[in-house]
């Protein structure tokens, strides 16, 4: 019997779809999505949105705990640090994405009608809620999302053994797919796609996930301050 149809690399053929490094990036992201679904479901059942605001702190706390548990799997975060020039570029990119985010808000650029996150109680801002929201968005979410979208998914689309893929060599189609999916994770889908492309380019050009994380953190942090200053709660 001919063996011409047998896999040329049996070990590769038997490789799992998601290895341990992949799950370490997937599970914190799924935990984050789980809380979004729970809040949405409870709101649809008539639970007052104000009474659910502190679930954000629980969500961020669970994600942070999972990142700590899986930290040893994030080898690229252990071995590389951005250069001073890389830091400057990441900071500038983060601010640029912020301005694009608040500008790309036409009706056709938005999916649904986001209720946002209103930290006011009886008309007064609850600063503890603000600190938790901005802290989570700027310090925890960028690490979790960049590990999932850029470090994992963008490269995994190219090869399930994603850790061996040099960020500079990721195919354009993989970058585009990951950016579009990242965009539609947000109500402002077009702004999300632009942000996803910007963070991807940073990661690819600098071969350093910290650069993408820093830019993402700056965007979320500046956006949070702007939201509170201008009372634009729907952007949360």
Secondary structure per residue as TSV (DSSP state, phi and psi in degrees):
chain	resnum	aa	ss	phi	psi
A	1	X	-	360.0	134.7
A	2	X	-	-71.4	144.3
A	3	X	-	-108.8	21.7
A	4	X	T	-66.7	-19.1
A	5	X	T	-97.2	1.8
A	6	X	S	-74.3	145.5
A	7	X	-	-58.5	135.4
A	8	X	S	-71.8	-21.5
A	9	X	-	-130.7	85.5
A	10	X	H	-57.0	-35.6
A	11	X	H	-64.5	-41.3
A	12	X	H	-68.1	-38.1
A	13	X	H	-64.7	-31.3
A	14	X	T	-88.9	-2.7
A	15	X	S	-64.2	140.8
A	16	X	-	-68.4	154.7
A	17	X	S	-62.1	-39.0
A	18	X	S	-126.5	119.2
A	19	X	-	-88.3	-174.4
A	20	X	H	-63.0	-39.8
A	21	X	H	-62.6	-36.3
A	22	X	H	-66.8	-48.0
A	23	X	H	-61.5	-33.9
A	24	X	H	-63.9	-23.6
A	25	X	H	-95.7	-27.8
A	26	X	H	-78.8	-44.7
A	27	X	H	-63.3	-43.2
A	28	X	H	-61.1	-36.9
A	29	X	H	-65.9	-42.4
A	30	X	H	-64.7	-37.1
A	31	X	H	-61.9	-41.5
A	32	X	H	-62.1	-46.4
A	33	X	H	-64.1	-35.8
A	34	X	H	-57.3	-45.1
A	35	X	H	-68.3	-33.9
A	36	X	H	-62.5	-43.7
A	37	X	H	-65.1	-41.5
A	38	X	H	-61.7	-48.0
A	39	X	H	-62.1	-44.0
A	40	X	H	-61.8	-43.4
A	41	X	H	-64.1	-43.7
A	42	X	H	-65.2	-37.4
A	43	X	H	-64.7	-42.0
A	44	X	H	-65.0	-27.1
A	45	X	T	-81.4	-1.9
A	46	X	T	101.1	5.1
A	47	X	-	-71.4	134.8
A	48	X	-	-62.2	128.0
A	49	X	G	-59.0	-33.7
A	50	X	G	-64.0	-33.4
A	51	X	G	-75.3	-10.4
A	52	X	G	-100.6	-1.0
A	53	X	T	-61.1	-35.8
A	54	X	T	-75.0	-7.9
A	55	X	H	-63.0	-23.5
A	56	X	H	-62.5	-40.4
A	57	X	H	-63.5	-40.3
A	58	X	H	-65.3	-42.3
A	59	X	H	-59.9	-49.9
A	60	X	H	-64.9	-38.0
A	61	X	H	-63.8	-41.9
A	62	X	H	-65.4	-44.7
A	63	X	H	-62.3	-44.1
A	64	X	H	-60.5	-43.4
A	65	X	H	-60.5	-42.2
A	66	X	H	-66.7	-37.6
A	67	X	H	-63.5	-39.3
A	68	X	H	-65.7	-43.6
A	69	X	H	-61.7	-41.2
A	70	X	T	-93.3	5.9
A	71	X	G	-53.1	-37.9
A	72	X	G	-63.5	-20.0
A	73	X	G	-81.9	-13.1
A	74	X	-	-92.0	64.3
A	75	X	H	-60.6	-33.2
A	76	X	H	-68.4	-22.7
A	77	X	H	-79.7	-18.9
A	78	X	H	-83.9	-32.5
A	79	X	H	-100.0	-13.7
A	80	X	-	-128.7	147.3
A	81	X	-	-135.3	144.2
A	82	X	-	-69.4	148.7
A	83	X	-	-75.6	164.6
A	84	X	H	-54.3	-41.0
A	85	X	H	-66.0	-40.5
A	86	X	H	-61.9	-38.7
A	87	X	H	-64.2	-44.5
A	88	X	H	-61.1	-43.0
A	89	X	H	-64.8	-41.6
A	90	X	H	-64.2	-42.1
A	91	X	H	-61.9	-45.5
A	92	X	H	-64.0	-41.0
A	93	X	H	-63.7	-40.5
A	94	X	H	-62.1	-41.9
A	95	X	H	-67.8	-41.1
A	96	X	H	-61.5	-42.3
A	97	X	H	-64.5	-36.5
A	98	X	H	-57.3	-49.2
A	99	X	H	-64.2	-37.4
A	100	X	H	-66.0	-38.1
A	101	X	H	-62.2	-43.9
A	102	X	H	-80.6	-12.6
A	103	X	H	-92.6	-30.4
A	104	X	-	-88.8	72.0
A	105	X	-	-130.7	17.6
A	106	X	-	-62.3	158.9
A	107	X	G	-53.5	-41.0
A	108	X	G	-75.4	-10.3
A	109	X	G	-92.6	2.0
A	110	X	-	-123.9	136.1
A	111	X	-	-102.8	125.6
A	112	X	S	75.2	-170.8
A	113	X	-	-125.8	86.7
A	114	X	-	-62.6	133.6
A	115	X	-	-78.2	-25.5
A	116	X	-	76.9	-167.9
A	117	X	-	-127.6	107.1
A	118	X	-	-100.6	111.4
A	119	X	-	-86.1	10.8
A	120	X	E	-86.6	141.4
A	121	X	E	-125.4	119.9
A	122	X	T	52.8	39.0
A	123	X	T	84.0	-6.5
A	124	X	E	-108.5	137.4
A	125	X	E	-69.4	129.2
A	126	X	-	-86.7	101.3
A	127	X	H	-67.7	-26.2
A	128	X	H	-63.5	-40.9
A	129	X	H	-64.5	-39.5
A	130	X	H	-63.0	-45.4
A	131	X	H	-61.5	-44.1
A	132	X	H	-63.7	-42.8
A	133	X	H	-66.8	-49.2
A	134	X	H	-68.7	-40.5
A	135	X	H	-61.2	-44.4
A	136	X	I	-65.3	-43.0
A	137	X	I	-69.2	-31.6
A	138	X	I	-96.3	-24.9
A	139	X	I	-111.4	-29.5
A	140	X	I	-105.1	-50.5
A	141	X	H	-58.3	-44.0
A	142	X	H	-60.3	-38.6
A	143	X	H	-64.9	-49.0
A	144	X	H	-61.6	-46.4
A	145	X	H	-72.1	-39.9
A	146	X	I	-68.0	-35.6
A	147	X	I	-62.7	-38.9
A	148	X	I	-78.2	-55.3
A	149	X	I	-75.2	-45.9
A	150	X	I	-91.9	-55.7
A	151	X	I	-62.9	-42.9
A	152	X	I	-94.2	-74.1
A	153	X	I	-60.5	-46.6
A	154	X	I	-57.4	-40.1
A	155	X	H	-83.4	-32.7
A	156	X	H	-64.8	-32.3
A	157	X	T	-59.8	-33.4
A	158	X	T	-74.5	-42.6
A	159	X	-	-159.7	130.5
A	160	X	S	-63.2	-23.7
A	161	X	S	-87.4	65.4
A	162	X	G	-65.9	-26.4
A	163	X	G	-65.9	-21.4
A	164	X	G	-86.3	-4.6
A	165	X	S	-85.0	120.4
A	166	X	-	-67.0	125.8
A	167	X	G	-52.4	-32.7
A	168	X	G	-67.2	-18.9
A	169	X	G	-106.4	9.4
A	170	X	-	-65.3	135.6
A	171	X	-	-67.3	148.7
A	172	X	H	-58.8	-37.5
A	173	X	H	-63.3	-40.4
A	174	X	H	-64.7	-40.9
A	175	X	H	-61.7	-44.7
A	176	X	H	-65.0	-44.3
A	177	X	H	-61.7	-47.0
A	178	X	H	-63.2	-39.9
A	179	X	H	-66.4	-40.8
A	180	X	H	-65.8	-43.7
A	181	X	H	-63.6	-41.3
A	182	X	H	-60.4	-41.6
A	183	X	H	-60.3	-44.6
A	184	X	T	-81.1	2.0
A	185	X	T	-73.6	-18.7
A	186	X	S	-111.1	155.0
A	187	X	S	-63.7	-39.4
A	188	X	S	-86.8	83.0
A	189	X	H	-65.6	-38.8
A	190	X	H	-69.3	-43.6
A	191	X	H	-60.7	-38.1
A	192	X	H	-64.1	-40.4
A	193	X	H	-65.0	-44.6
A	194	X	H	-60.7	-44.4
A	195	X	H	-61.9	-43.9
A	196	X	H	-60.2	-41.0
A	197	X	H	-66.4	-41.1
A	198	X	H	-62.7	-46.1
A	199	X	H	-67.4	-34.4
A	200	X	H	-65.2	-44.2
A	201	X	H	-62.3	-41.3
A	202	X	H	-58.8	-47.8
A	203	X	H	-61.9	-42.7
A	204	X	H	-72.5	-43.8
A	205	X	H	-70.1	-38.1
A	206	X	H	-96.8	-6.8
A	207	X	T	50.9	40.0
A	208	X	-	-146.8	111.3
A	209	X	H	-67.6	-26.2
A	210	X	H	-60.1	-32.7
A	211	X	H	-63.4	-44.8
A	212	X	H	-66.1	-40.1
A	213	X	H	-62.5	-44.6
A	214	X	H	-62.7	-46.3
A	215	X	H	-61.1	-43.7
A	216	X	H	-61.7	-42.3
A	217	X	H	-63.7	-41.4
A	218	X	H	-63.8	-46.2
A	219	X	H	-55.8	-51.0
A	220	X	H	-67.2	-38.6
A	221	X	H	-66.9	-48.7
A	222	X	H	-63.9	-40.0
A	223	X	H	-60.8	-42.5
A	224	X	H	-61.8	-43.7
A	225	X	H	-63.5	-42.9
A	226	X	H	-62.9	-41.5
A	227	X	H	-59.7	-46.4
A	228	X	H	-67.3	-43.7
A	229	X	H	-62.1	-39.0
A	230	X	H	-103.4	2.1
A	231	X	T	56.0	40.0
A	232	X	-	-96.7	67.8
A	233	X	G	-64.7	-26.1
A	234	X	G	-65.6	-20.3
A	235	X	G	-73.3	-11.3
A	236	X	-	-95.5	360.0
